[in-house]
Amino acid sequence: METLKTQNELLHNYLRGKKRSITAVHAESRFGIKSLRSRITELRNLGLNVTTDVTRDGRVKYSIAAKDVNGSKKSLFPKN
């Protein structure tokens, strides 16, 4: 039986150390996340290095480094 993942877990697994980025439009269509900025703030508060950039068309996109602010690559959301 698959457990439901939180939006933060989904973003963490999709972005952290994968050299991917995500915009609010992409987050809503892929994961149903309506407030990406809030989720990103929560991930930053958990200690992740989140980079913010702007796309050519003016949208904000976020990516997450493999290492957290303490230099660890340990996952915040270990698999069960």
C-alpha positions as a Markdown table, in Angstrom:
| # | Residue | x | y | z |
|---|---|---|---|---|
| 1 | Met | 0.0 | 0.0 | 0.0 |
| 2 | Glu | 1.4 | 3.4 | -1.1 |
| 3 | Thr | 1.5 | 6.1 | 1.5 |
| 4 | Leu | 0.5 | 9.7 | 0.5 |
| 5 | Lys | 3.4 | 12.1 | 0.2 |
| 6 | Thr | 3.2 | 15.6 | 1.4 |
| 7 | Gln | 3.7 | 18.4 | -1.1 |
| 8 | Asn | 7.1 | 19.2 | 0.5 |
| 9 | Glu | 8.2 | 15.6 | 0.1 |
| 10 | Leu | 7.1 | 15.6 | -3.6 |
| 11 | Leu | 9.1 | 18.8 | -4.2 |
| 12 | His | 12.1 | 17.5 | -2.3 |
| 13 | Asn | 12.2 | 14.3 | -4.2 |
| 14 | Tyr | 11.6 | 16.0 | -7.6 |
| 15 | Leu | 14.2 | 18.8 | -7.1 |
| 16 | Arg | 16.9 | 18.1 | -4.6 |
| 17 | Gly | 20.2 | 17.4 | -6.3 |
| 18 | Lys | 18.5 | 16.6 | -9.7 |
| 19 | Lys | 19.5 | 19.9 | -11.5 |
| 20 | Arg | 15.8 | 20.5 | -12.1 |
| 21 | Ser | 13.8 | 23.6 | -11.6 |
| 22 | Ile | 10.1 | 24.2 | -11.2 |
| 23 | Thr | 7.7 | 27.1 | -11.7 |
| 24 | Ala | 4.3 | 27.7 | -10.0 |
| 25 | Val | 2.5 | 26.6 | -13.2 |
| 26 | His | 4.5 | 23.4 | -13.4 |
| 27 | Ala | 4.1 | 22.6 | -9.7 |
| 28 | Glu | 0.3 | 23.0 | -9.9 |
| 29 | Ser | -0.1 | 20.9 | -13.0 |
| 30 | Arg | 2.3 | 18.2 | -11.9 |
| 31 | Phe | 1.7 | 18.0 | -8.2 |
| 32 | Gly | -1.4 | 20.0 | -7.5 |
| 33 | Ile | 0.5 | 22.6 | -5.5 |
| 34 | Lys | -1.3 | 25.9 | -5.5 |
| 35 | Ser | 1.1 | 27.9 | -3.3 |
| 36 | Leu | 4.6 | 27.0 | -4.5 |
| 37 | Arg | 6.2 | 30.0 | -2.8 |
| 38 | Ser | 4.8 | 28.8 | 0.6 |
| 39 | Arg | 6.2 | 25.3 | 0.1 |
| 40 | Ile | 9.6 | 26.7 | -0.9 |
| 41 | Thr | 9.7 | 28.8 | 2.2 |
| 42 | Glu | 9.0 | 25.8 | 4.3 |
| 43 | Leu | 11.8 | 23.8 | 2.6 |
| 44 | Arg | 14.2 | 26.7 | 3.2 |
| 45 | Asn | 13.1 | 26.8 | 6.9 |
| 46 | Leu | 14.0 | 23.0 | 7.0 |
| 47 | Gly | 17.6 | 23.9 | 6.0 |
| 48 | Leu | 17.6 | 23.3 | 2.2 |
| 49 | Asn | 19.6 | 25.5 | -0.2 |
| 50 | Val | 16.9 | 26.8 | -2.6 |
| 51 | Thr | 17.9 | 28.9 | -5.6 |
| 52 | Thr | 15.5 | 31.3 | -7.1 |
| 53 | Asp | 15.8 | 32.4 | -10.8 |
| 54 | Val | 13.6 | 34.1 | -13.3 |
| 55 | Thr | 12.7 | 32.6 | -16.7 |
| 56 | Arg | 12.9 | 34.5 | -20.0 |
| 57 | Asp | 9.1 | 35.0 | -19.8 |
| 58 | Gly | 9.3 | 36.5 | -16.3 |
| 59 | Arg | 8.2 | 33.5 | -14.2 |
| 60 | Val | 10.0 | 32.6 | -11.0 |
| 61 | Lys | 11.6 | 29.1 | -10.9 |
| 62 | Tyr | 13.1 | 27.3 | -8.0 |
| 63 | Ser | 15.8 | 24.6 | -7.7 |
| 64 | Ile | 17.3 | 22.8 | -4.7 |
| 65 | Ala | 21.0 | 21.9 | -4.2 |
| 66 | Ala | 22.0 | 18.4 | -3.3 |
| 67 | Lys | 23.6 | 19.6 | 0.0 |
| 68 | Asp | 21.7 | 21.4 | 2.7 |
| 69 | Val | 22.9 | 24.5 | 4.5 |
| 70 | Asn | 25.0 | 22.3 | 6.8 |
| 71 | Gly | 26.7 | 20.5 | 3.9 |
| 72 | Ser | 24.7 | 17.2 | 4.3 |
| 73 | Lys | 23.2 | 15.2 | 1.5 |
| 74 | Lys | 21.0 | 13.3 | 4.0 |
| 75 | Ser | 17.3 | 13.2 | 2.9 |
| 76 | Leu | 14.8 | 15.2 | 5.0 |
| 77 | Phe | 12.2 | 12.6 | 4.1 |
| 78 | Pro | 13.7 | 9.1 | 4.4 |
| 79 | Lys | 11.9 | 6.3 | 2.7 |
| 80 | Asn | 9.9 | 3.9 | 4.8 |
